[in-house]
């Protein structure tokens, strides 16, 4: 069954005869007749009864026509959304671990986008969900980090998903605390310094493996853990309570006020980058987003950009 056969079916039903439908479609009567005959043979039903006055839908044909109209409507919507050559419609879908810099770059693209219409999607989600978004083409790229601990497991997941990893920057692990935290005035922190305080980390759903955690060194035991699901909650907790989280050290605009970023005295580095499906051809908007990511990164001290 093809979409063209269903379009012919609808055209014939609307016109009331194969001759009239052929004239409306600027095609031959034999093309329409052959298409309907092949459709009937494939489905094992009779779609039309024929007479000198034209064609009439059978009961099976009437049922099929209803489904055909739905399929064609959905196909037309898809074509209008993605494939119109004269459209100035833009689409950008990004999945990311909970990084403020990825949001900053996303909004930079949205604010400078000069198309008449656009549909942008930003999904902050867990690591396993992010990889699956890119695997299934739900998102164009996914932003996440690798380190010596999770690299082997995640690279295997990338291979299984048919995606490739492109690094953006390397950074030393930093501790984020609120500006009123007892450790906020320190210039360097150790893991021993952090022991008395709650550790904030993002909950990973059913994929509750240390390899999929968004925070470096999450595999190290800690007595007090608070798991959250969104970045706004994290900013609130850091600003108003005496907990901490570990990350890249890149502070967002909303975190510059009230949050301190302090290097961790430990030989641990994060490599942050993005994954993209091996079969995807990046759009102009996606390339612009990647350039905005690089601009944010290059403007940040303490990271080594690629």
N, C-alpha and C positions, 0 to 999 in steps of 0.2 A: 504494500500500500504506500502510495506517495502523496505528498501534499498537493501535487498537481492534479492527481486523480480526484481528490476531495474537492478541489476548486472547480473542476469540470462538473462534478456531481451537483454542487450548489448552483452553478450557472445554468445547467440544464433544468433543474427543478424550478428555478426562478423564471426562466424563459418559457417553460412549458413545452419546449420541443428542442430536439438536437440541432435542427437547422437554424432556429433563432439564436440558440446559444453560440453556435459556431460563428454566426455573423457578428454577434456582440463581442466575441473574443478574437475576431479576425484570424480564425484558424479554420481548418477543414472539418467537415462533418465526420469524415472517416477517422480523424484523430480522436475526436470525442467519443465516437462509437467504440473504437478499440480500447480506449482508456476505461470506459465503463464495463465493457465485456471482461477485461482483465481483472477489474476490481470484483466483479461478481464471481468470477472463477476462483479468485483467491479467498474470498470470504464464504463461498458456498451458498450464496443467496441470489435472489432476483431483485434488482433495485427498481427497475422500471418495467411497466407493461407498455407495449407500443401499439398504436392504432393510427388510422389515417389522420386523426385530429391532433396527434402529438404523442406525448408520453405521460404516464401517470405513475406516481410512486406507489409501490407495494407497501405493505405493513413493515416489512424488513427495511425497505428503502426509506420510509419515513423515520424509523428509529435511527438508521445510519446517518440521515441528513442532519438530525439534531446533534449527533456527535461531531459530524464534519464541520458544522458551523462553529462549534466550540473550539475545535482544533485550529481552524483558520483564524478565528479571532485571536487566539493566543499567539499564533505564528506572526500575525500582523503586529501585535503588540511588541513582540521580540524584535521584529525588524525595525519598527519605529524607534525602539529604545536604543538599539546597538548599531544598526546597519545603514541607516539613512545617509546616503552620500551627501545630501544637501543640508543635513542637520548640523546645528552648532551646539549640540548637546554633548556634554562631557561626563565621563564616569571615572571615578577613582575609588577603589576599595582597598583598604589597608588593614591588616591585622598586626598587632604589636603587643609585646609584653608591656608592662605598665611604666613606660618611659615618657617623661614630659617633653623631651626634645622631639620625639616622633609626633606628638600633638602640635608642637610649635611649628614644625615644618609643614604639617598637614594644613593648618590654618593659613600659613603663608601662601600656599597654593590656592586655597579657596578665596582668599582676599584679593589675589591678583588674577584670577581666572577671568578671561575675557569672552567666554562663550555665552550664548544667550540662555542656555539651560544647562544645569548640571545636577548630577546625583552622586554625592560623595558619601562614603561610608568609612568610619574609623571604628575598629573593634579592638578594645583592650581586653585581652583574654589570656587564658592559661596557655602554657607552652604546647601541650598536645593538641589543643583545639586550634592554635595558630598554625601548626604544621598541617593539620587536616584542612584548614581553610585554603591554604595555598595548593595543597594536593588536589582539591576538588574545584579549583578555580573560583571559589567564593571570594577570595581576596587575591589581589595582584602580587603583593609581596607580604612577607611577615618579618617583623623586626625582633630579634632575640640575641642572646649572648652565648658564647662558648667559653669554656676554660679547661684547664687540664683535667678536671674531675668529670665534666659531663660531655666532653667533646666526642669521645668514642661512641657513646650511646646515641647521642643526637645525630652524629654523622651517619650512623646506620639508619636512623629514622628518616633522614633526608634521602638516603638512597632508596629506601622502600617507597617513599612518597614521590619520587621522581623530581626532586627539587635540588637546586644548587645554592650554596652559601657564598655570599660576597661580603668580605669584611669592610667595615666603615672606619672603626677606630679601636685602639687598645687603651685601656685605662687601668690604673691601680685601683684596688678596692678602697672605697671611702665609707665612712660612717656618717649617716644623717641623724642629727639630733635637733631638738628645738633650741632656740637661742637662750632659753632660761634653764636648760638642762645643766646639771652639775658638771658635765664634761665639755660644755660648749666652748669654754675658753682655751681648751687644749689645742695644741698644734699637731699632735700625733697621739694615736690611741693604740692600745694593745687589746687582745681578746680578754685578758684578765681584767682590764678596766671595764669591760662591758658586762661582766658576769652578774652584777647585782640588778641589772635593768632588763625590762621586758624586751624581747626581740620581735619586731613586726615583720611579717612576711605574707606574700599573696597566696591564698588558698588555690590549689590546683585541681580541685574536683576529684574525679575518679582516678586520674593519673597522679596518685599521691606518692611519687617516687622522687627521691632526692635529686636524681638526674634531671628532672623536669622543673625543679624549683627556679624561680627568677632571681633569687638572691644568691650571691656567691657564698661559699662556705656553709651552706644550709645543712650540709651533712654533719657538721660539728655539733655535738650535743649542747643544748642550752636548757636551763631549768625553767625559764619563763618564756612562753611563746604565745603570741597573739596573731591569729590568721585573719586576714581581711580579703575583700574581693575587689575594691576599687581604689584608685589613686587619690580621690578626694578624701576618703576616710583616712588614708595614710598621712596626708598633709595635715589633717586635723589632729590626729594622734601625736604626730611629731611636734606640732606647734604648741600643744596644750598639755602634754603628758611626758613623763620621763622615760620613754622607751627609745629604741633606735632601730634603724634598718641599715643594711649594707647594699651599696649600689656603685654606680660609675663615678659619682662625684659631680655629675652635671645637674645643676639646679635649674628648674624652670622659673619663669617669671613670677609665678605665684608662690614659689618656694624661696626666692631670694630674700624675702622679708620674713623673718621668724624662724628660719632653718639654717643650721650650720652644717657644712660639709668638711669632715676632718679625715685626713689619710689614715689608713690602718697600717700599723707597723708590722707588715707581714709580706712576704714575697708571694703575692697573689695578684694575678692580672685577669681582666675580662677582655674578651674580644667581641665587640658588638658589631653586628652586621645584619643583612637581610637575606631571606631565602625567596627564590622565585622559581616557578615551575619551569622545567627544562624546555617545555614546548611553548612557553608563552613568548610572544613578541611584545615588548613594552610599548605602551602608548606614549604619546607626547606628554600627557599629564603625569604619567608615572615617572618619566624621565625628569620632569620638572620637580616632582616630589623628591626624588633622589638627590637632585642638585640642592634643593632646600635643606635636606638632611645634612648634606656635606657642608653647607654654609653655616648652619647652626653649630656643627661639630668644630669647624675650623675657628670659630669665634670663641671657643671654650678653652681656657688654659688647662694644662695638666693631662691632656689626652694626646695620643699619637694617631693622627688621621692617616688613612691610606689614600 
